[in-house]
Amino acid sequence: MNNTACPHGPASWAKPLLLGVVAISLVSGVLGGLARLGVAPSSIDGAVWLNHALLWHAGLMICGFLGTVIGIERAVAVKRPMAFLAPLLSGAAGLCFIAGYAMLASALLVAAASLFVAVNVVIVRRQRAAHTVLLLVAALAWLIGNLHFAFDATSPATLSWWFSFLVLTIAAERLEMTRLMRRHPAAQPSFFAAVALLLAGAAASAVSPVGGGVLFGTALTLLATWLVVFDIARRTVFAAGLPRYMAACLLGGYLWLAVAGVAWAAMVLGAPTRDIAWHALGLGFVISMVMGHAPVILPAVARVKLLFGRPFYVPLLALHLSLALRLGPGAFDTTLRAAGASMNALTLVWFAATVVGGIAAWRWLHRGPVVTPLKEKPR
């Protein structure tokens, strides 16, 4: 029997388990980030696991959380039970980070990324297109980043490759959507030129952190410019309903991607813009994309129905405003930076509650009438 069609196959137990692991990595990563700024809740302040989460904040957020989420989405798309091994391993790596076993976590991440590359090879074989090849390149970027982390956790190239994985995954999905539009002849060549520059910057960061970082930051800004000019979001923002909301998420994210590019180049040149570079990219760009795609991807992955409505705009606006506070005035005032970071965390909780509310609202609106079976009259 095909396990993908069997309700008791590997995927049936893997997805609930993975969603729990994803939640643990996300919550721990967020609390670890807050602890870095001295904003940990007093009830857990000083806990051993929180110290681990503080130390491995980036690994938890990028690999334990986002890497696992992307792995789940790809496993569902490929429809092969073995594909769930990749997110299972990256999810386990997140738990190892929290427990303080960073060396084991690094080994699990290398294994997870290797399997994830294999999953993307299957996808390319099924559909040989520019965007699927780019998804494979993104998977390879994650593997290279994990190898850097395994051999030298302090390597400046690790974050460049990890962020390349996220940026290229998102860019590939947007490249696929541009096929619905009439594209300028220079659109695709300029896109792949920016991608090549991004990969060159990540690779060069291992031997020349300054030169590679400048290339990497420049590529981020060029990709942001390309997305603003050519992405279908600049048209769908004038639509209504979910397409307009998604476009708002995307366009806002592209602006933060441009900010991250400038801040990244300034950071490697010695400017105090590290928080701006990392969190304009990780929160402003990546989480904006997550918010935009969640109402579409979550129902497909978790097999639930979700009612979209205007309340989804509230956490989106809160994300941008809190991030502007953190990276604007907060860049010069530690108190404002901590306040902005706390609001960032609350925004994620708010968005999760909005999603749960959307699921509950759909179920309430589509509840069936209670039917009482008729009793047969005694003869």
N, C-alpha and C positions, 0 to 999 in steps of 0.2 A: 504493500500500500504506500502511496506517496505521502510522506509526512507533512508536506505543505497543505494537503487537503484534509489531513486528519486532525480533528479537534484536540487530540491528545499528543500530537507530535511535538518535536522540540520547540517550535516557535510558540506553541500555546503556553508553555511554562516559562520560556525565555523572556518574552516581552514584559510580563508583570515583574519578574525578577529584575530585569534591566531598568525598568522605570523606577523601581525602588533604589537601585544603586545610583542612578542618575541624580535622583533627589538628594541622596546623601552627599555625593560629590559637590553638587551645587550649593547646598546649605553650608557645608564645611568650607568650601572655597570662599564663599561670601563672608562668612564669619572670620576666616583667616585673613582676608583682605581688610576687614574692619579692624582686626587686632593689630595689623601693621600700623594703623593710624591711631591706635590707642582707644578704639571705640568698641571693644568687646563687651558684651553683656556681663555684668558683675557676677551673675550666677555661674558662669563658665570661665571667667577670667582666671588664667593660670592653669587650666586643665591641660594635661599632657597632649591630648589629641589636637587641642586648639593650637598649641605651639607647632605641631607638625603641619597643621593646615596653614598656619602663618608662613612657615618656611617654604611649603610647596604649593602656594596659592596659584601660581600660573599653571603648574601641572594639573592641579585639580580642575581648574576652570576650562583650560583648553583641551586637555586629554581625557580626564575623568568624566567631565560633563559634556562638552561639545563634541569631542571625538566619539564618545559613546552614542550620543544622540544621532550624529551623522551616520555612524555605523549601523544603528537600528534602521534608520530610514533606507539605507542602501540594501540591507539584508531583506527588508520587506519588498523592495523593488525587484531584487534578483530572484526571490522566491525559492531559495535553497536553504534548508535548515542549517547546513554547515556555515553559511554566511553569518549566522548569529554568534559564531565563536569570536569574531573580531571584537564586537562591542562587549561581549562577556569578559574578554581579557582586559580591555581598556577600563571597563567598569571595576574589575578586580584590582587593577592598578590604582584606581582612585582610592579604594579601601586600604590598600597597602600604604599609600601616601599618608593617610590619616593615622594609620597604626604605627608609622615611623619606619616602615621597611622600604626606603626609597630605592635601594639597589634592586630588590625584587620587583618593585613597581616599574623600574626602567626596563628590566628584562621582559615583563609582561607587555609593556608598551611596544617594544620592538616586535614581539610576536603578534600583537594585535594589528599593528600597521602592516606587517608582512601579509597577514591574511586579508586585510582590507585591500591591499594592492591586488591580490588574487581575485577578490570579488569584483573589482573595477575592470580587471582584464576580461572577465566574463561579460561584463556590460558592454565593453568596447567590441567584443566579438559579436554580440547580438546586434548592436547598432553602432556602426563605424561612422562617427560624426565628430565635428570639431569640439563640441561641448563634452562628449563622452571621453574623448582623448584628454581633454583638459581636466576632467574629473580624475582620470588616472594619474596625471601629472601631480594633481593636488595630493592624492594618496601617497605618491612617491615622496613628496615634500614632507609629509607627516613622518614617513619612515626615516628619512634622512635626519629630521629634527630629533626623533627619538634615539637614533644612533648617536648623534652628538651628545644628547643628554646622558645616555648610558656610559659613554666614555669620558665625558667631562661635563658635569652638570652646570659648571660656571661658564661654559662656552657662550660667547655672544651670538654665535650662529644659531643656537637652539631656538631662541624666541623668533628669530627671523624666519626659520623654516616652519615653526609651529604656526606663526601668523600667516605664512604663505599658504599653508594647508587650508586655513579658514577662508582667506581672501579668494584663493583660486577656486575653491568649492562654490562659493557664492557667485563669483564671476562666471563660472561655467554655466550655472543655472540661468543667469541673466543673458548670457550669450545665446542660449537655447531660445529664450523668449524673443530675442531680436529677430529671429527667423520669421516672426509674424509681421514684421515691418519691412517696408522698402528701405534697404540700407544703402548708404553712400558707398561708392567703390572703395574708399579708403578706410571704411569702418573696420573690416576684419584685419587687414594688415596692421593698422595702428594698434588694434587691440592686442595682437600677438607680439608686437614690438614692446608694448608695456609689460606684458607677461614675461617676455625674455629678460627685460631689464630687472624685473622683480626677482627672478630666479638667479640672475647674475649677482645681484646685490646680496641675496641670502648666501650664495656660495662664497662670495668674496669676504663676507663678514668673518669667516673662520680664520682668514689669514691677514685681513686688513679691516678691522672693525670700523674705522673711520670711513675709508673709501667705500667699503661694502654698505655701510649704513646710509651714506649719502645716496648711493644708487638705489637702495631699497626704499628710502623715503621719497625719492623722486618718482619711482615707479608707482608707489601708492597714490601720489597726487595725480599722476597721469591716468591711472585707472579710474580714479574718481571723476576726472574730467570726461573721460570716455563714457562712463556710465551715465553721467548727467546729460551728455549730448545725444547718445544713441539709444539708451534704454527706453523700452516701451512705457516705463513709468511716467515719463514726461507727458504722455498722452492720456494714460488711464487716470491720472490725478484729476482730470476734469470729468470723469465718469461718476458713478454713484455707488453706494454700498461698499461691499468688500473690495472691489478693484480700486476704488479711490483710497480706502484705508491702506491697502498694501502699497500703493504708490507713494502715499505720505511717509510710510515707514522707510521705503527705499530711498526716496530723495533726501530725507533727513539724514539717513545713514551715509549717503554719498558725500554730504557736506562734512560729516565727521571724518570720513576716510581721507578727504583732502587735508583737513586739519592735522590728522595723524601723520600724514606724509611729511608735511612741513616740520612738525614737531620732532619726528624721528630723525630727519636730517640735522636739525638743530641740536638734538640730544647728543649725537655722536661727535658733533663739533664742539661740545663742551657746555652747551646751554642747559639750564636746569628745567628741561621740558620732558623728563622721563614719564612722569605721571600723565601728562597730556598725551604723549605719543602712545603709550600702552593702553590707556583707558578711552581715548577718543576712538582708537581702533577696536579694542575689545568690547567696550560698552556701546559707544556711540554708533559704530558701524555694525559689528556682529550682532549685538543684542537687538538693534533695530531690525535687522534682517530676520532674526528669530521671531520677533513680535509680528512682523509682516507675514511670514510664512506659516506660523503656528495654526491659524484658523483653517488652513488648507491641508497641511501635512499631518497635524495631529489626528484629525478624523480618519485619514487614510491609514496611518500607522496603528493607532490604538483602536480602530473600528468603533468610533463613537460619533455621534452627531452633535454639532455645535451651532447654536444660534448666534449669528453675528449681529452686533448693534453698536450704537454710538458710544456705549461705555468703554469700548476698546481704545478709543482715542485718549481717554484720561490717563492711563499708565504710560502711553506713548509720549504724551506731552510732559508728564512728570519726569520721564527719563531724560528728555532733552533739557528741561529746565534745571534739574538737579545736576546734570553733567556740566551744564554751562556754569553753574555756581561753583562746582568743584574745580573745574579746569580754568575758569576765568578768575574771579576774585580769590578763589581758593588756592591759586598758584602762588599767591603772595601772603596768605594768612592760613596757618595750620588749623585754626578753629573752623573757618569756613570750608576748608578742604574736608575736614572730618564730618561737618554737617552735610556737605554735598554727597560724600560717600555713604553716609547713613541713609540719606534720601534715595540714593541709587539702589541700596538693598531693599528698602521699603517698596520701591517701584517694582522690583522683581516679584515681591510677594503680592503686590496689588495686581500685577498682570496675571499671575497664577490664579488668584481668586477670581479674576474676570473670566478666565478660560473655564474654570470650574462652574462659574455662574452661567456661562453660555451653554455648557453641556446640560446643566440642570434645567435651564429655561427651555431648551429644545425638548427635553423629555416631558416637561410639564405641559407644553403646548400640544405635543403629539401623543399625550396619554390617551389610551383607548377607553371607551365606555365600559363600565363594569357590567358584565353579562352574567346574570344568575341563571344557571341551568334550570329548565322547567322540570318539575317533578311529575312523574307519571301518576295519574290518578289511580287509586286502587280500584280494581274491578270487583 
